[in-house]
Amino acid sequence: MKWMLIGGMLAAVMSTEANAQAGVKGAMWLRLNGAYNSYPAGDARRVAWNLDVAQDVPAWTGEINNLNSSFGVKTIVRFGYSTRPSPADVIALEGATFSCNQIDGLMANLDGEANNAAGVLGAAGPFILANEPNLPATDPYNEWGLSGRAYGRAYACYLARWKANPTFSSHPLLASGPGGCGSFDCPAFYNTFFTALGASALDGFAIHAYGATPSNFTSDFTWQVDRINQGRSGTPIYITEYNPGAAKDQPLPVEPGSAYFDGCHAAVASYNSTHGNQIKALLYFIDSPDSWTRHAADCAPQATPGTSGWWQSSLCYSAARYSAWFNSGSAAPPPPPPPPPPPP
């Protein structure tokens, strides 16, 4: 428990660690616009995680530090989003033989991008190397376009460099799971990643899991976590995107409400109860109070489920959806009963 000055009075605030489900709850690009402040300070369901992209962190340094200092929210930082392997890097990473010095330029550029987050290190948690690195380095994805083997090599090389960097070494460096698994052989990506990784260190994985129902979502994350455990048992897992999901040119299949959010939280809590709390975070994609300002043009009033692509309808702020998400998970445990009076 900690104390916070609220309305001129000191109030006790239960930490996120007080509730296992609160400890995993998060959202991508969580912002403060007053709505977050209006929830009861003693609510043990307080959000634990935010996610930002390193290239955008400088514009949000104040917000990110405030999330941490006021509410204990840690920000996960994704980088490698604006720094991508060059064609020469890809050839080297895919080659029959490989050494880390072949991608020195890529690693130096990654250092520069990570440095964008230097102003929020006290508020930061893990960093994620790239985003769905198997997807093509072309529109609409603009990712790394690597095989599992090539990405495993890149991760192993950069993790060694990361651990030697005193500025960042205390922050875990997460590998990113593959995307597009409906049409891409994601199990093979994991297999070749772990073969390339060999005995090298692994701080954890950031994965994405989608599904129109909590049951679909459960199937999506469990096969991935099970596959990761086959390669490296007990690896910390951060689910950094969940959402009902759909093809990018299709509307959301459902409008997520209380039943959806509660069901997804319950699925993670159930998994964690028998797997040593392996899943560390569950971040909703996305319902930012600022309507994800970076793409605000997509958030026109007509961008509602059933009329536009899911990346529009799910990225745009909905007060009812935001409230359903915020209040998801189990309620705060009741306070312990008062001690019995002393005997006369």
C-alpha positions in Angstrom: 0.0 0.0 0.0 1.2 3.5 -0.7 -0.2 7.0 0.1 -1.2 9.7 -2.4 -2.4 13.2 -2.0 -5.9 13.4 -3.5 -8.1 16.4 -3.2 -5.9 17.8 -0.4 -6.2 14.7 1.7 -3.9 11.7 2.0 -5.5 8.5 0.8 -4.3 4.9 0.8 -3.8 3.5 -2.7 -3.5 -0.3 -3.1 -0.6 -1.2 -5.3 -1.1 -3.2 -8.5 0.8 -6.1 -6.9 -2.2 -6.5 -4.5 -4.2 -8.2 -7.2 -2.7 -10.6 -9.7 -5.1 -9.5 -12.5 -4.4 -5.8 -11.9 -0.7 -6.7 -12.2 -1.1 -7.8 -15.8 -3.6 -5.2 -17.0 -2.4 -2.6 -19.5 -3.1 -0.8 -22.7 -1.2 0.4 -25.7 -0.6 4.2 -25.7 -2.5 4.7 -22.5 -3.0 8.5 -22.0 -4.3 10.7 -19.2 -7.1 13.0 -20.2 -8.8 13.3 -16.8 -10.9 10.1 -17.1 -8.2 7.9 -15.7 -8.0 10.2 -12.6 -11.7 9.9 -11.9 -11.5 6.2 -10.8 -11.3 5.5 -7.1 -7.8 5.8 -5.8 -8.2 2.6 -3.7 -9.3 0.5 -6.7 -6.9 -2.5 -6.7 -7.7 -3.0 -10.4 -5.4 -0.1 -11.2 -3.7 -0.5 -14.5 -0.2 -1.7 -14.4 1.2 -1.3 -18.0 1.4 1.1 -20.9 3.1 0.6 -24.2 4.8 3.3 -26.4 7.0 3.3 -29.5 10.5 4.6 -28.8 10.3 7.1 -31.7 7.3 8.7 -30.1 8.4 8.7 -26.4 10.0 12.2 -26.5 6.6 13.7 -27.2 5.1 11.8 -24.3 7.8 11.9 -21.7 5.8 13.9 -19.2 2.7 11.7 -19.6 4.8 8.5 -19.3 6.6 9.7 -16.1 3.3 10.9 -14.7 1.6 7.5 -15.3 4.4 6.0 -13.2 4.7 8.5 -10.5 1.0 9.0 -9.9 -0.3 5.5 -10.6 2.6 3.1 -10.6 2.1 2.3 -14.3 5.2 1.1 -16.1 5.7 1.7 -19.8 6.9 -1.1 -22.1 9.0 0.5 -25.0 9.0 -1.0 -28.5 11.9 -0.1 -30.7 13.2 -1.2 -34.0 10.0 0.2 -35.5 11.8 3.0 -37.3 15.1 1.2 -37.5 14.9 -1.8 -39.9 17.5 -4.2 -41.3 19.0 -3.0 -44.6 19.1 -5.4 -47.6 22.7 -6.2 -46.7 21.7 -7.0 -43.1 19.0 -9.4 -44.3 21.4 -11.2 -46.5 23.9 -11.5 -43.7 21.2 -12.7 -41.2 19.9 -15.3 -43.6 23.4 -16.5 -44.6 24.8 -20.0 -44.2 27.4 -18.6 -41.8 26.9 -15.5 -39.6 28.7 -13.4 -37.1 27.3 -10.4 -35.1 29.9 -8.0 -36.5 28.1 -8.3 -39.9 25.2 -6.3 -38.4 27.2 -3.7 -36.4 25.5 -0.9 -38.3 22.0 -2.2 -37.5 22.8 -2.5 -33.9 24.3 1.0 -33.7 21.1 2.4 -35.2 19.0 0.4 -32.7 21.1 2.0 -29.9 20.1 5.4 -31.3 16.4 4.6 -31.4 16.4 3.1 -27.9 18.0 6.3 -26.6 14.8 8.1 -27.4 13.4 6.5 -24.3 16.3 7.7 -22.0 14.1 10.3 -20.4 11.6 7.7 -19.1 13.9 4.9 -17.9 12.6 5.3 -14.3 9.1 4.7 -15.6 10.0 2.0 -18.1 9.8 -1.7 -17.9 10.9 -4.1 -20.6 11.9 -3.1 -24.1 10.7 -5.0 -27.2 13.0 -5.6 -30.2 10.9 -5.0 -33.3 7.2 -5.7 -33.9 6.0 -8.9 -35.6 9.4 -9.2 -37.3 8.3 -11.8 -39.8 5.9 -9.5 -41.6 7.2 -7.8 -44.8 9.2 -4.6 -44.8 6.6 -3.0 -47.2 3.3 -1.3 -46.8 1.0 -1.8 -45.0 3.3 -3.6 -42.5 6.7 -2.0 -42.8 8.2 -4.5 -40.4 11.5 -6.4 -40.6 10.6 -9.2 -43.0 12.9 -11.8 -41.4 12.6 -15.6 -40.9 12.7 -17.0 -37.4 16.3 -18.0 -37.8 17.4 -14.5 -38.9 15.4 -12.8 -36.2 16.9 -15.2 -33.6 20.4 -14.3 -34.7 19.5 -10.6 -34.6 18.0 -10.9 -31.1 21.0 -12.9 -29.7 23.5 -10.3 -31.0 21.6 -7.3 -29.8 20.8 -8.8 -26.4 24.5 -9.3 -25.8 25.1 -5.6 -26.7 22.1 -4.6 -24.6 23.5 -6.3 -21.5 26.8 -4.5 -21.9 25.1 -1.1 -22.1 24.8 0.3 -18.5 22.1 2.7 -19.5 19.6 -0.1 -20.5 21.0 -3.3 -19.0 18.6 -3.3 -16.1 15.6 -3.5 -18.4 14.6 -6.8 -19.9 14.9 -7.0 -23.7 11.9 -9.0 -25.1 11.9 -10.9 -28.4 8.8 -10.2 -30.5 6.5 -13.0 -31.6 5.4 -13.4 -35.3 2.3 -11.9 -36.8 -0.1 -12.8 -39.5 -0.4 -16.4 -38.2 -3.6 -17.1 -40.2 -1.6 -17.1 -43.4 2.0 -17.4 -42.2 3.7 -20.6 -40.6 4.2 -19.1 -37.2 5.1 -22.4 -35.5 8.0 -22.7 -37.9 9.1 -19.2 -37.0 9.3 -20.2 -33.3 11.1 -23.4 -34.2 13.8 -21.7 -36.2 14.1 -18.8 -33.8 15.0 -21.2 -30.9 17.4 -23.2 -33.1 19.2 -20.0 -34.0 19.1 -18.8 -30.4 20.7 -21.9 -29.1 22.1 -21.4 -25.6 22.0 -17.6 -25.8 20.1 -15.7 -23.2 16.4 -14.9 -23.6 14.8 -12.2 -21.4 11.2 -12.9 -22.5 8.7 -12.7 -25.4 6.2 -10.1 -26.4 3.3 -11.8 -28.3 0.0 -10.7 -29.8 -3.2 -12.8 -29.4 -6.5 -12.1 -31.0 -10.0 -13.6 -31.0 -13.6 -12.6 -31.3 -14.4 -14.4 -28.0 -12.4 -15.1 -24.9 -12.2 -18.7 -26.0 -10.7 -17.8 -29.3 -8.2 -15.5 -27.5 -7.3 -18.3 -25.2 -6.6 -20.7 -28.0 -4.4 -18.0 -29.7 -2.2 -17.2 -26.8 -1.9 -20.8 -25.4 -0.5 -22.3 -28.5 2.1 -19.6 -28.6 3.1 -19.9 -25.0 3.2 -23.7 -25.2 5.5 -23.4 -28.3 7.7 -21.0 -26.5 7.9 -23.3 -23.5 9.0 -26.1 -25.7 11.9 -24.0 -26.8 12.7 -22.4 -23.4 10.5 -23.5 -20.5 9.2 -20.8 -18.2 10.1 -17.8 -20.4 8.4 -14.6 -19.2 5.5 -13.7 -21.6 4.0 -10.3 -22.2 0.8 -10.2 -24.3 1.2 -6.7 -25.7 -1.8 -6.8 -28.0 -5.2 -8.4 -27.6 -8.5 -7.4 -29.3 -11.4 -9.1 -31.0 -9.4 -8.8 -34.2 -10.3 -9.1 -37.9 -8.6 -8.8 -41.2 -7.3 -5.2 -41.6 -9.9 -4.3 -44.3 -12.8 -5.7 -42.3 -14.8 -4.3 -39.3 -14.4 -5.6 -35.8 -16.5 -8.8 -35.5 -17.8 -7.7 -32.1 -17.8 -4.5 -30.0 -15.7 -5.6 -26.9 -17.6 -5.0 -23.7 -17.4 -6.3 -20.1 -18.0 -10.0 -21.0 -15.1 -9.9 -23.5 -12.6 -8.1 -21.3 -13.5 -10.1 -18.1 -13.3 -13.3 -20.1 -9.8 -12.5 -21.4 -8.6 -11.5 -18.0 -10.0 -14.7 -16.5 -8.3 -16.8 -19.2 -4.9 -15.3 -18.3 -5.5 -15.6 -14.6 -6.4 -19.3 -15.1 -3.3 -20.0 -17.1 -1.1 -18.2 -14.6 -2.6 -20.1 -11.7 -1.0 -23.3 -13.0 2.1 -21.8 -14.7 3.8 -19.8 -12.0 2.4 -16.4 -13.3 4.3 -16.8 -16.5 2.2 -14.2 -18.3 3.4 -10.8 -17.0 1.2 -8.4 -18.9 -2.0 -8.3 -20.9 -2.3 -5.1 -23.0 -5.4 -4.1 -24.8 -5.1 -2.9 -28.4 -6.3 -0.1 -28.1 -8.6 2.5 -26.6 -6.5 5.5 -25.8 -8.3 8.6 -24.3 -6.5 10.7 -26.8 -7.8 8.6 -29.7 -4.3 7.6 -30.6 -3.3 11.1 -31.6 -0.6 9.9 -34.1 -3.4 8.7 -36.4 -6.3 10.9 -35.3 -7.5 11.3 -38.8 -8.6 7.7 -38.7 -10.9 8.5 -35.8 -13.7 10.3 -37.6 -17.1 10.1 -36.0 -18.3 7.6 -38.6 -15.5 5.2 -37.7 -17.7 2.8 -35.8 -17.8 -1.0 -35.8 -19.5 -2.4 -38.9 -18.7 0.7 -41.0 -14.9 0.8 -41.3 -11.8 -1.3 -40.8 -11.0 -2.6 -37.3 -7.9 -0.6 -37.1 -10.1 2.5 -37.2 -13.0 1.3 -35.0 -10.8 -0.3 -32.3 -8.2 2.4 -32.2 -10.7 5.2 -31.6 -11.7 6.2 -28.1 -15.1 4.9 -26.9 -16.0 6.0 -23.3 -18.2 2.9 -22.7 -15.5 0.5 -24.1 -12.8 2.2 -22.1 -14.9 1.9 -18.9 -15.5 -1.8 -19.6 -11.8 -2.4 -20.2 -10.7 -0.4 -17.1 -13.1 -2.2 -14.8 -12.3 -5.7 -16.2 -10.7 -8.3 -14.0 -11.6 -9.3 -10.5 -12.6 -6.7 -7.9 -10.3 -5.7 -5.1 -10.2 -8.2 -2.3 -12.2 -7.2 0.7 -10.2 -5.7 3.6 -9.3 -8.1 6.4 -11.8 -8.1 9.4 -10.7 -6.0 12.4 -8.9 -7.9 15.1 -11.1 -9.1 18.0 -11.2 -6.9 21.0 -8.7 -7.8 23.8 -10.1 -10.0 26.5 -11.4 -8.2 29.5 
